[in-house]
């Protein structure tokens, strides 16, 4: 999946596990950028009595680089606090929760938002808001009636500094056939061509029925550019920003056996991060995944070899014999996959034949895993989940120009790894016919919202089952 349980250490720490990151020009307000950072993978809706919530002991952060050095220039930090109303009951709520102030809600969370200019640990920090309410989890029709009308809108906060924020449970908007992909690289719609063949079948969305916890942030573009200007020229370097998210824990944890208390101390240590989708999942090898999560994007040049010669590209010809002959020849040649390096590590420069003349996401020569968003490219009026690989015309407002919540990043990255965009750097290469068709055959099971925070209504625990 995009970044669910992707590394050994973080798979044991779900509340600090980045699952997905989205960044896009807001389709309802072209002067704003919306960023969604998701945490807690495969969140079971019926997970009571201790329903899912953000970690009080986790520092959640969204970073923005606006000058191309892969060092954060702006950081938004989120800290959560849980209040227990009645410690003498085991219940999350003792009656219906009809508002965010309802005393029948026994385990509520509030949070603070801090903006840091410069390095995130030593820069100028300003607390933008504190005591902001998160909504409860969606329990069921008795506990959380009128969820979308009474409990979510009051949890969308417009800050006096110009940002809009939301932090709470949402439907898992990322879709992937996890059970097939990690069954020896099976893609059900094409499994009749697989080495261990089965009849072709529809994809099965492994995240169907699950929720996540989302930090949603909407920011004026002028707060994100390096000089405070409004980005209007897509070819201007100031129009492109890099975005990534992380979670950190304090270095020391001390458990008091006598009192049952846990104490945390020391500096913050990053335990998870996420920029582009599926990087630590399928690009970074097993022995380096925990290391990757601990590092900053500016340190990513050491992983260059895994982008230039990705393991998945080498596996496809063997798993699907006779289907990827041109990709096999490319692999055998040893040629570095410079198009993958551009897409995922530096951004795509302007003037590439075969791409729109005004399209670019280039941030400079520093190789770093960040979502790169060209803020001067407006939201598409006719969005295509396949982005540059869709159309014609190509949708230039899609991943890898940022990432929208509905972009089909699994299909996009499968096709790119299989060589569909290699002709951009080598016009003599012809992608295999199957490369431009690859998909796991999945789609999301719940409608997205048309307004902030965009991800759909979470599944409720009471009337819920997994297919």
C-alpha positions as a printed Julia matrix, in Angstrom:
467×3 Matrix{Float64}:
   0.0     0.0     0.0
   1.03    3.62   -0.24
   2.8     3.52    3.13
   0.81    1.2     5.38
   2.9    -1.04    7.63
   5.75   -0.57    5.15
   8.72   -1.06    7.48
   9.41   -3.54   10.31
   9.62   -1.03   13.16
   6.72    1.25   12.23
   4.45   -1.73   11.54
   4.4    -2.16   15.34
   3.5     1.49   15.99
   0.3     2.28   14.04
  -0.56    5.63   15.64
   2.76    7.0    14.34
   2.54    5.32   10.93
   2.13    7.69    7.96
  -0.2     5.95    5.51
  -0.84    8.49    2.73
   0.02   12.07    1.85
  -1.87   14.29   -0.59
  -1.12   17.83   -1.78
  -3.12   19.65   -4.46
  -4.4    23.04   -5.53
  -7.8    23.29   -3.89
 -10.53   22.79   -6.52
 -12.92   25.11   -4.65
 -10.46   27.94   -3.93
  -7.64   28.35   -6.44
  -5.75   30.62   -4.01
  -5.24   27.73   -1.57
  -3.35   24.43   -1.37
  -4.84   21.5     0.53
  -2.59   18.93    2.21
  -3.93   15.7     3.73
  -1.69   13.56    5.95
  -3.13   10.2     7.0
  -2.07    7.96    9.89
  -3.13    4.63   11.5
  -3.31    1.96    8.78
  -6.18   -0.51    8.34
  -8.24    1.1    11.08
 -11.07   -1.22   12.12
 -14.31    0.8    12.58
 -15.65   -1.52   15.27
 -12.48   -1.26   17.36
 -14.05   -0.43   20.72
 -14.04    0.13   23.56
 -10.8     2.04   22.91
 -11.57    3.42   19.48
  -8.74    4.72   17.34
  -7.27    8.15   17.97
  -4.13   10.17   17.42
  -1.26    9.57   19.85
  -0.85   12.08   22.66
   2.83   11.13   22.71
   3.41   11.6    18.96
   4.52   14.78   17.2
   2.8    14.93   13.8
   4.35   17.26   11.22
   3.79   18.51    7.67
   6.86   20.06    6.03
   7.14   22.39    3.02
  10.34   23.15    1.11
   9.97   26.18   -1.17
  13.54   26.78   -2.37
  14.56   23.37   -3.7
  17.15   22.33   -1.11
  14.97   19.55    0.41
  15.18   21.27    3.8
  11.94   22.39    5.41
  11.2    26.11    5.23
   7.74   25.83    6.79
   6.52   23.18    9.23
   3.07   22.67   10.68
   3.15   20.71   13.93
   0.15   18.99   15.52
   0.04   17.8    19.15
  -2.94   15.98   20.64
  -4.33   15.75   24.16
  -6.91   13.21   25.35
  -9.36   14.08   28.11
 -11.25   11.34   29.96
 -14.51   12.61   31.43
 -15.38    9.69   33.69
 -12.49    7.37   34.6
 -14.87    4.95   36.33
 -16.54    3.62   33.19
 -15.14    1.49   30.39
 -17.36    3.22   27.82
 -16.2     5.62   25.09
 -19.6     7.29   25.42
 -22.43    6.78   27.9
 -25.2     8.08   25.63
 -25.62    9.74   22.25
 -22.95   12.21   21.18
 -24.94   15.05   19.63
 -22.28   17.75   19.65
 -18.57   18.22   20.24
 -19.42   19.59   23.69
 -21.67   16.69   24.66
 -20.87   15.48   28.2
 -21.91   11.95   27.21
 -18.73   11.7    25.12
 -16.22   10.33   27.58
 -12.94   10.26   25.64
 -12.39   13.37   23.57
  -9.27   14.78   21.89
  -8.15   18.34   21.33
  -5.04   19.53   19.55
  -2.73   22.45   18.93
  -1.27   23.74   15.67
   2.17   25.33   15.63
   3.84   26.89   12.59
   7.63   26.86   12.43
   9.6    28.98    9.97
  13.05   27.58    9.24
  14.37   24.28   10.63
  11.53   22.46   12.38
  13.42   21.95   15.66
  15.2    25.29   15.92
  13.22   27.72   13.76
  10.79   30.45   14.76
   7.74   28.73   16.23
   4.3    30.33   16.55
   1.32   28.58   18.12
  -1.53   29.26   15.71
  -4.25   27.62   17.8
  -4.77   25.3    20.75
  -7.68   23.42   22.23
  -9.11   22.64   18.78
 -11.71   19.89   18.88
 -11.43   16.63   16.96
 -14.69   14.81   16.23
 -15.43   11.44   17.83
 -14.98    8.27   15.83
 -18.1     7.16   14.0
 -19.44    4.49   16.36
 -22.95    3.82   15.11
 -26.46    5.25   14.65
 -27.17    5.31   18.39
 -23.86    6.72   19.6
 -23.0     9.16   16.78
 -26.22   10.1    14.96
 -26.11   12.88   12.36
 -22.36   12.45   12.15
 -21.88   14.5     8.97
 -24.07   17.39   10.1
 -23.56   17.69   13.86
 -20.05   16.4    14.5
 -17.83   17.02   11.46
 -18.57   20.64   10.43
 -17.82   22.07   13.92
 -14.48   20.2    13.8
 -13.38   22.15   10.71
 -11.54   25.15   12.1
 -10.67   28.37   10.24
  -7.65   29.92   11.95
  -7.1    33.66   12.26
  -3.74   33.18   10.51
  -5.53   32.12    7.3
  -5.28   28.32    7.45
  -8.13   25.84    7.72
  -7.59   22.6     9.67
  -9.35   19.36   10.49
  -8.03   16.37   12.43
 -10.09   13.24   12.87
 -11.37    9.97   11.49
 -12.05    9.63    7.74
 -12.79    6.82    5.31
  -9.66    5.2     3.85
  -9.49    6.82    0.42
  -6.51    4.85   -0.86
  -7.36    1.7    -2.79
  -5.15   -1.27   -3.63
  -5.39   -5.04   -4.07
  -2.96   -5.71   -1.24
  -3.72   -9.4    -1.03
  -2.81   -9.95   -4.68
   0.15   -7.57   -5.04
   2.03   -9.32   -2.24
   1.03  -12.74   -3.55
   4.08  -12.91   -5.84
   3.19   -9.71   -7.66
  -0.22  -10.86   -8.85
  -2.44   -8.38  -10.69
  -5.82  -10.1   -10.83
  -6.96   -8.55  -14.14
  -3.81  -10.0   -15.76
  -3.19  -13.07  -13.63
  -3.94  -15.35  -16.6
  -0.5   -14.22  -17.86
   1.19  -14.79  -14.49
   3.85  -17.46  -14.08
   1.45  -19.29  -11.76
  -1.62  -18.58  -13.83
  -5.24  -18.25  -12.73
  -8.22  -16.98  -14.73
  -8.33  -13.18  -14.95
 -10.49  -11.62  -12.24
 -11.59   -8.28  -10.87
  -9.38   -6.56   -8.34
 -10.17   -6.77   -4.62
  -9.73   -3.55   -2.66
  -7.93   -4.6     0.53
  -8.6    -1.25    2.24
 -12.35   -1.49    1.66
 -14.24   -0.97    4.88
 -11.35    0.55    6.83
 -10.8     4.07    8.14
  -7.8     6.3     8.81
  -7.1     9.35   10.92
  -6.49   12.45    8.82
  -4.79   15.76    9.45
  -6.18   18.12    6.81
  -4.58   21.5     6.25
  -5.57   24.22    3.79
  -3.03   27.04    3.32
  -2.97   30.19    1.14
  -0.48   29.8    -1.69
   1.12   33.1    -0.72
   2.11   31.54    2.62
   3.95   28.77    0.79
   6.02   30.58   -1.85
   9.53   31.64   -0.9
   8.79   35.35   -1.43
   5.1    35.51   -0.53
   4.04   35.96   -4.14
   1.05   34.39   -5.88
   2.3    31.65   -8.24
   0.93   32.27  -11.74
   3.7    31.08  -14.09
   4.09   27.25  -14.13
   7.65   27.61  -15.47
   8.76   29.8   -12.55
  10.82   27.85  -10.01
   9.0    29.68   -7.21
   5.77   27.97   -8.24
   6.97   24.51   -7.16
   7.04   23.33   -3.56
   8.09   20.03   -1.98
   5.83   18.49    0.68
   6.35   15.6     3.08
   4.89   14.46    6.41
   6.32   12.67    9.41
   5.7    11.37   12.92
   8.19   11.56   15.77
   8.48   10.2    19.29
  10.61   11.37   22.2
  13.87    9.5    22.64
  13.19    8.05   26.11
  10.17    6.17   27.45
  10.07    5.18   31.12
   7.37    2.85   32.45
   6.38    3.07   36.11
   5.37   -0.46   37.09
   4.03    0.61   40.45
   1.79    3.42   39.22
   1.06    2.15   35.73
   2.21    5.45   34.25
   4.4     6.1    31.21
   6.8     9.03   31.05
   8.37   10.41   27.86
  11.45   12.6    27.74
  14.24   13.81   25.51
  14.43   15.19   21.98
  12.01   14.16   19.24
  13.14   11.28   17.02
  11.47   10.71   13.66
   9.98    7.23   13.28
   7.96    7.61   10.08
   7.86    9.82    7.01
   6.11    9.98    3.66
   6.46   11.96    0.45
   5.73   10.13   -2.8
   3.41    7.12   -2.56
   4.73    3.55   -2.47
   8.43    4.46   -2.09
   9.31    2.78    1.17
   6.73    0.14    0.28
   8.25   -1.2    -2.96
  11.37    0.84   -3.87
  13.42    0.71   -0.67
  14.65   -2.82    0.26
  13.7    -4.51    3.5
  17.04   -4.0     5.23
  16.93   -0.21    4.76
  13.27    0.56    5.41
  13.67    1.54    9.08
  16.69    3.66    8.18
  14.71    5.41    5.43
  11.94    6.29    7.87
  14.45    7.92   10.24
  16.09   10.17    7.64
  15.25   13.5     6.04
  14.53   13.88    2.3
  17.86   15.65    1.8
  19.57   12.36    2.73
  17.95   10.33   -0.06
  20.8    10.34   -2.59
  22.16    7.23   -0.84
  19.13    5.3    -2.16
  19.64    6.35   -5.8
  20.45    2.82   -7.01
  16.99    1.57   -6.02
  15.32    4.22   -8.17
  17.67    3.71  -11.11
  17.16   -0.06  -11.13
  13.99   -0.86   -9.17
  13.44   -4.44   -8.1
   9.83   -4.41   -9.33
  10.97   -3.66  -12.9
  13.25   -6.69  -12.75
  10.49   -8.92  -11.37
   7.78   -8.16  -13.94
   9.35  -10.02  -16.92
   9.89  -13.13  -14.82
   6.45  -13.1   -13.22
   4.7   -12.49  -16.56
   6.74  -14.52  -19.09
   6.74  -13.17  -22.64
   4.7   -10.08  -21.72
   7.45   -7.59  -20.89
  10.15   -8.42  -23.44
  11.14   -4.8   -24.07
  11.33   -4.08  -20.35
  13.45   -7.21  -19.95
  15.86   -5.93  -22.59
  16.01   -2.55  -20.84
  16.77   -4.27  -17.54
  19.48   -6.4   -19.16
  21.13   -3.33  -20.67
  21.77   -1.96  -17.19
  20.57    1.5   -18.22
  19.73    3.71  -15.27
  16.06    4.65  -15.08
  16.61    8.4   -15.24
  12.9     9.06  -15.8
  12.08    7.49  -12.42
  14.79    9.58  -10.77
  13.25   12.71  -12.28
   9.68   11.82  -11.38
  10.41   10.77   -7.8
  13.67   12.41   -6.67
  14.2    15.75   -8.44
  10.96   16.61  -10.15
  10.4    16.75  -13.91
  12.16   19.65  -15.67
  10.4    21.8   -18.23
  10.83   21.28  -21.96
  10.61   17.47  -22.05
   9.36   16.39  -25.51
   6.09   14.52  -25.16
   4.91   16.52  -22.15
   2.9    19.79  -22.16
   5.17   22.79  -22.66
   4.11   24.44  -19.4
   4.43   21.31  -17.26
   7.27   20.98  -14.77
   7.76   19.95  -11.15
  11.53   20.44  -10.95
  12.96   21.53   -7.61
  16.64   21.29   -8.49
  19.45   18.74   -8.4
  19.01   17.66   -4.77
  17.65   14.1    -4.82
  14.87   13.92   -2.24
  11.61   12.1    -1.74
   8.97   14.83   -1.64
   5.6    15.36   -3.26
   6.31   18.16   -5.71
   3.41   20.48   -6.42
   3.38   23.18   -9.1
   0.96   25.65   -7.54
   0.6    27.65  -10.77
  -1.11   24.7   -12.48
  -4.81   24.99  -11.64
  -7.08   22.17  -10.56
  -8.46   20.27  -13.53
 -12.03   20.82  -14.65
 -12.06   17.3   -16.08
  -9.84   15.32  -13.69
  -8.4    11.99  -14.79
  -7.16    9.65  -12.03
  -4.34    8.5   -14.36
  -2.92   12.0   -14.77
  -0.21   12.25  -17.42
  -0.99    8.69  -18.49
  -4.69    9.44  -19.02
  -6.48   11.37  -21.7
  -5.86   12.8   -24.16
  -5.52   15.44  -23.01
  -3.23   14.53  -20.14
  -4.32   15.75  -16.72
  -1.34   17.79  -15.5
  -2.91   18.5   -12.09
  -2.5    14.87  -11.0
   0.32   12.83   -9.49
   3.28   13.29   -9.92
   2.27   16.96   -9.8
   1.33   16.71   -6.15
  -1.21   14.01   -5.47
  -4.98   14.23   -5.28
  -6.99   11.98   -2.99
  -8.57   10.16   -5.94
  -5.48    9.69   -8.13
  -4.88    6.04   -9.05
  -1.26    6.0    -7.93
  -0.99    2.2    -7.97
  -1.82    2.05  -11.69
   0.33    5.13  -12.45
   3.42    3.77  -10.71
   2.97    0.26  -12.09
   2.87    1.65  -15.62
   5.79    4.0   -15.1
   7.96    1.28  -13.55
   7.04   -0.94  -16.54
   8.54    1.7   -18.84
   5.66    3.8   -20.2
   7.56    7.07  -19.72
  11.06    5.82  -20.53
  10.68    7.17  -24.12
  10.8    10.66  -22.6
  14.55   10.15  -22.15
  15.16    7.57  -24.89
  13.06    7.9   -28.02
  14.33    4.56  -29.35
  12.6     2.61  -26.58
   9.14    1.15  -27.22
   7.17    0.23  -24.09
   5.58   -3.2   -24.05
   1.91   -3.14  -24.96
   0.92   -4.37  -21.52
   2.85   -1.59  -19.76
   0.23    1.04  -20.53
  -2.6    -1.21  -19.34
  -1.33   -2.29  -15.95
  -3.69   -1.9   -13.01
  -4.66   -3.87   -9.94
  -8.31   -3.32  -10.91
  -9.44   -1.53   -7.76
 -11.42    1.64   -7.03
 -12.54    3.28   -3.83
 -15.77    1.99   -2.27
 -16.97    5.25   -0.69
 -17.61    8.56   -2.44
 -15.14   11.33   -1.74
 -16.41   14.66   -0.46
 -16.5    17.59   -2.87
 -15.32   19.99   -0.15
 -12.69   20.12    2.6
 -11.53   17.72    4.1
 -12.36   15.75    0.89
 -11.95   12.22    2.23
 -15.27   10.42    2.67
 -17.42    9.77    5.71
 -15.8     7.07    7.87
 -17.35    3.65    8.14
 -19.27    3.17   11.37
 -18.58    0.31   13.69
 -22.15   -0.87   14.26
 -23.32   -1.57   10.71
 -20.07   -2.76    9.26
 -18.44   -5.83    7.78
 -15.47   -6.56    5.51
 -16.1    -8.32    2.22
